[in-house]
Amino acid sequence: MAERIRCEGLKSLMESDDAFAIFDIRERGEYNEGQIYQASSLPRSQIEFRIADLVPIRSIPVIVYDEGGERANLAAATIEQLGYQRVYVLEGGLPAWATAGFPMVAGVNVPSKEFGEKVHIEKKVPDISPEELSARFASRDKIVVFDVRTPEEHRRFCIPGAYSVPGGDLILWAEELRQKSDTTFFIHCAGRTRSVIGAQTLRRLGLTNVYALRNGTMGWILAGLELERDPGRERHSPSPSSRAAGEMLALRIAVEEGIPMISVSELLNLPRTEEHQVIYLVDVRSPTEYAKGHIPGSMGIPGGQAVQRADDFIAVRNAKVVFVSQGQARAVMAAYWFRQMGFEAVVVLREGVQGWIRDGQNLSTETSAARVHILAKADAKARYLNPTELDSLSSSTGPFILNVGTSQEYQAGHVPKSLWLSRGWLELKINGLCPDPSQPIVITCPTGQQSILAALTLSARGYSDVSVLKGGVKAWIKEGHPTEKGLDGCVMETNDVVTPASATGNKEAMVRYLEWEISLGDKFKR
């Protein structure tokens, strides 16, 4: 059983140089409202899927907290069952921490957002208002706009005419842009951070005709301007010569900034020579490149997202971070920014994936081995219904159908008559929803992965007739069965997902968000 740690003990640990991880295991929306400063968000429903990546060494201390209720104890038990040896629950949870007057913040990815404001102020990153950029469009000046968000975000909407260039890829474009001295480049994201980091990246690479778009797409909307929806432009790639120049430029940056590089053989020896230290191997290429083949054990986090969401991926303090890209260009820029953020043990794999292959090593297309193992164990114990079988049961009185995917996925389409409940609350809510342990229950989610873990939990709690929809809601839809949409079947607050203010269409929410983000830089102005 997990031990207790008092707030004073946790604060002392956080001020030490020890390696540890602290997780807020509440829903993402609860975390957004307030959390311990520099704690990572790991909702209960994600523990089995993410803990092995976040804490690769099971002897590292892991501290979990909630609102002072039962969820932290359940989370700690799960983490112990997964083999972690030093698991602690914060006594009194977040309320006790707040009462003690220790540091708290609200929002998600606060360390990265705060860092973005620091860069904006201290590096004096030039920016331009939406109104000014709109006027530049009208004057037909030679300008190019880059959207440095993810391609998925870009496909929904962007500044009119913007090209999708994820922030981590900018170094590959630098030489090509340098040749266009008569063109001004504008960088945009949804708000501020990625615009600032993108513009300053190009400035660090020697370009001067670069500006961040102040407040991104949200600022554009608030200025009364229209975004481009569903841009259908073919995505451009930098020229081969610009890519090659980017690789050479990265070598120069690494020398100037003192960023260490390691060889493939040194990387292979790291776990044997430094067993006491957590090592994160971070592949900063695109998701498509990562899926085609990556170094075994690496996490796929595109470079711009690695900087934007550092606290979501690097949970253990004082860990070593090894960045990998196809060559070394994108990895060097990720390492550069991480060092600026205060991460000290940051290195780059020389020649990246290309060097790995050249050394005779194999690439992998597998996800986390630990995750695969956990799901395989649960799968072996699960009892399945295929979509047709569930459909025939549903036409009668039918079983109790529970969807344990995200509320966003449930809203988009779910099996008719199913209710939604976050798996993080399953043990605490199920008795009220289904008090008869002999009642037939069918668990669904988009793919079935969350479902088999939920079914295992219910069976362990004495529910005797639990089945899983094989293949999940995706299989249900593929076979042509009807779905319902909306949130009417939600049995708890849908706070498992934080919808970005930029995607809500709510101008008041956008104003509040931007005011919050800007306020993070106040201490740097002083």
Secondary structure, DSSP 4 states (H G I P E B T S, - for coil): -PEEE-HHHHHHHHTSS---EEEE-S-HHHHHH-EETTPEE--GGGHHHHHHHH--STTS-EEEE-SSSSHHHHHHHHHHHTT-S-EEEETTHHHHHHHTT--EE-SSSHHHHHHHHHHHHHTT--EE-HHHHHHHHHTT-SEEEEE-S-HHHHHHEESTT-EE--GGGHHHHHHHHHT-TT-EEEEE-SSSHHHHHHHHHHHHTT--SEEEETTHHHHHHHTTPPPEES--PPPP---HHHHHHHHHHHHHHHHHHT--EE-HHHHHHHHHH-TTS-EEEEE-S-HHHHHH-B-TT-EE--HHHHHHTHHHH--STT-EEEEE-SSSHHHHHHHHHHHHTT--SEEEETTHHHHHHHTTPPPB----HHHHHHHHHHHHH--EE-HHHHHHHHTSS--EEEE-S-HHHHHH-B-TT-EE--GGGHHHHHHHH---TTS-EEEE-SSSHHHHHHHHHHHHTT---EEEETTHHHHHHHTT---B-SSTTBSS---SS---HHHH--HHHHHHHHHHHHHTTHHHH-
